[in-house]
Amino acid sequence: MKGRLDESATYLLQWAEQRKDSIHLCCRKLQIQGLSKDAFIEIFKIIDANCVQELELSCIWEEELPFLNPYLRQMKNLLTLKLDDITEVTMDGDDLFDEKKRRKLISQLFSFYCLQNLYVDGTFAEGNMIECLRYLKKPL
């Protein structure tokens, strides 16, 4: 579900949290679609970010990306990153991208050493793909 965890994900996280001293919850493929900051924090209290090899972020506001950076930096084995529908919306509903903020975000997002695949859809990197690729630590 957009914006919140579905029933099965909520159950799994609660189950794992109750047993956190005796189990290790490993998530190799993680899809985050418009989750709130609180839900994101709850997920990373339970799962081991080091296990995430494929991450898909969609329906995320551009201004939320800096908040995600500390969690993304924990993903030392991230092989595939998918960014889809990353937008900033003004009060009148128009898309608005501040180039200075975008460059800063891009430089922070693409600091993964293991990254092999990068998928960017939507307007997030529109016209800035060369800038995105410049910040990669290792060629794809």
BATOR-23482 format. One record per residue (C-alpha): z negated, x, y; chain. Coordinates in Angstrom, 3 decimals, decimal comma, padded with zeros to 6 digits, always signed. Layout:
! BATOR-23482
c3 / c1 / c2 / cadena
Z / X / Y / A .
...
This chain:
! BATOR-23482
c3 / c1 / c2 / cadena
+000,000 / +000,000 / +000,000 / A .
+000,710 / +001,186 / +003,489 / A .
-002,370 / +002,013 / +005,484 / A .
-004,925 / +001,828 / +002,678 / A .
-005,448 / +002,767 / -000,929 / A .
-004,388 / +000,315 / -003,601 / A .
-006,936 / -001,060 / -006,071 / A .
-006,236 / +001,452 / -008,846 / A .
-006,395 / +004,473 / -006,500 / A .
-009,652 / +003,197 / -005,013 / A .
-011,126 / +002,724 / -008,482 / A .
-010,040 / +006,208 / -009,596 / A .
-011,526 / +007,878 / -006,521 / A .
-014,796 / +005,982 / -006,874 / A .
-014,955 / +006,812 / -010,580 / A .
-014,282 / +010,502 / -009,897 / A .
-016,780 / +010,629 / -007,039 / A .
-019,518 / +009,253 / -009,300 / A .
-018,758 / +012,045 / -011,793 / A .
-017,910 / +014,844 / -009,367 / A .
-020,421 / +017,213 / -010,946 / A .
-018,813 / +016,910 / -014,372 / A .
-015,074 / +016,403 / -013,745 / A .
-012,273 / +018,076 / -011,825 / A .
-009,701 / +015,632 / -010,415 / A .
-006,347 / +017,359 / -010,226 / A .
-003,406 / +015,703 / -008,465 / A .
-000,085 / +017,521 / -008,796 / A .
+001,974 / +014,959 / -006,852 / A .
+000,441 / +013,217 / -003,854 / A .
+002,149 / +010,515 / -001,809 / A .
+000,522 / +009,471 / +001,440 / A .
+002,067 / +006,522 / +003,171 / A .
+000,443 / +005,531 / +006,429 / A .
-003,144 / +006,053 / +005,311 / A .
-005,955 / +006,049 / +007,824 / A .
-007,823 / +009,253 / +008,624 / A .
-010,890 / +007,936 / +006,805 / A .
-008,901 / +007,295 / +003,611 / A .
-007,333 / +010,748 / +003,837 / A .
-010,761 / +012,380 / +004,176 / A .
-012,057 / +010,409 / +001,180 / A .
-009,126 / +011,562 / -000,950 / A .
-009,755 / +015,227 / -000,159 / A .
-013,480 / +014,941 / -000,833 / A .
-012,520 / +014,116 / -004,424 / A .
-009,273 / +015,882 / -005,339 / A .
-008,732 / +019,614 / -005,478 / A .
-006,124 / +020,383 / -002,797 / A .
-005,247 / +023,594 / -004,612 / A .
-003,737 / +021,498 / -007,423 / A .
-001,263 / +019,651 / -005,186 / A .
+002,246 / +020,944 / -005,852 / A .
+004,251 / +018,120 / -004,300 / A .
+003,245 / +016,275 / -001,131 / A .
+005,076 / +013,369 / +000,455 / A .
+003,959 / +012,210 / +003,892 / A .
+005,547 / +009,043 / +005,241 / A .
+004,805 / +006,490 / +007,927 / A .
+002,495 / +008,940 / +009,686 / A .
+002,138 / +009,154 / +013,455 / A .
+003,131 / +012,539 / +014,837 / A .
-000,168 / +012,848 / +016,703 / A .
-002,040 / +012,614 / +013,349 / A .
-000,385 / +015,738 / +011,940 / A .
-002,811 / +018,202 / +013,590 / A .
-005,664 / +016,291 / +011,923 / A .
-003,998 / +016,852 / +008,530 / A .
-003,524 / +020,614 / +008,996 / A .
-006,923 / +021,754 / +007,628 / A .
-006,260 / +019,755 / +004,459 / A .
-002,673 / +020,962 / +004,191 / A .
-003,814 / +024,589 / +004,483 / A .
-005,946 / +024,104 / +001,367 / A .
-002,774 / +023,415 / -000,648 / A .
-002,155 / +027,001 / -001,726 / A .
+000,225 / +025,952 / -004,539 / A .
+002,367 / +023,481 / -002,610 / A .
+005,947 / +023,758 / -003,876 / A .
+007,552 / +020,660 / -002,352 / A .
+006,905 / +019,021 / +001,009 / A .
+008,577 / +015,744 / +001,977 / A .
+008,266 / +014,387 / +005,516 / A .
+009,645 / +010,914 / +006,098 / A .
+009,290 / +008,567 / +009,043 / A .
+007,028 / +010,802 / +011,128 / A .
+007,085 / +009,179 / +014,563 / A .
+005,336 / +008,960 / +017,889 / A .
+005,547 / +005,559 / +019,539 / A .
+004,998 / +004,800 / +023,205 / A .
+003,366 / +001,624 / +024,497 / A .
+006,770 / -000,043 / +024,890 / A .
+007,746 / +000,826 / +021,323 / A .
+010,277 / +003,567 / +022,114 / A .
+010,223 / +006,791 / +020,137 / A .
+008,991 / +009,654 / +022,279 / A .
+008,923 / +013,274 / +021,184 / A .
+007,324 / +015,968 / +023,288 / A .
+009,232 / +019,153 / +022,366 / A .
+006,292 / +021,460 / +023,097 / A .
+003,946 / +019,442 / +020,854 / A .
+006,605 / +019,188 / +018,149 / A .
+007,164 / +022,961 / +018,070 / A .
+003,427 / +023,555 / +017,776 / A .
+003,170 / +021,040 / +014,931 / A .
+006,158 / +022,515 / +013,126 / A .
+004,723 / +026,023 / +013,390 / A .
+001,459 / +024,821 / +011,850 / A .
+002,988 / +022,648 / +009,148 / A .
+005,346 / +025,159 / +007,633 / A .
+002,974 / +028,021 / +006,921 / A .
+003,081 / +027,640 / +003,137 / A .
+003,784 / +030,738 / +001,062 / A .
+004,709 / +028,939 / -002,177 / A .
+006,945 / +026,279 / -000,619 / A .
+010,289 / +026,059 / -002,435 / A .
+011,580 / +022,637 / -001,363 / A .
+011,477 / +020,960 / +002,017 / A .
+012,753 / +017,432 / +002,641 / A .
+012,736 / +016,059 / +006,168 / A .
+014,018 / +012,570 / +006,867 / A .
+013,949 / +010,589 / +010,059 / A .
+013,709 / +011,859 / +013,595 / A .
+010,826 / +014,339 / +013,162 / A .
+013,048 / +017,415 / +012,915 / A .
+016,187 / +015,904 / +014,399 / A .
+017,924 / +018,666 / +016,296 / A .
+015,097 / +021,050 / +015,374 / A .
+015,864 / +022,003 / +011,779 / A .
+016,537 / +025,636 / +012,719 / A .
+013,166 / +025,673 / +014,504 / A .
+011,512 / +024,221 / +011,388 / A .
+013,050 / +026,791 / +009,099 / A .
+012,153 / +029,671 / +011,422 / A .
+008,425 / +029,065 / +010,823 / A .
+008,608 / +029,214 / +007,054 / A .
+006,756 / +032,213 / +005,650 / A .
+009,184 / +032,545 / +002,753 / A .
+012,814 / +031,370 / +002,424 / A .
+013,297 / +028,182 / +000,464 / A .
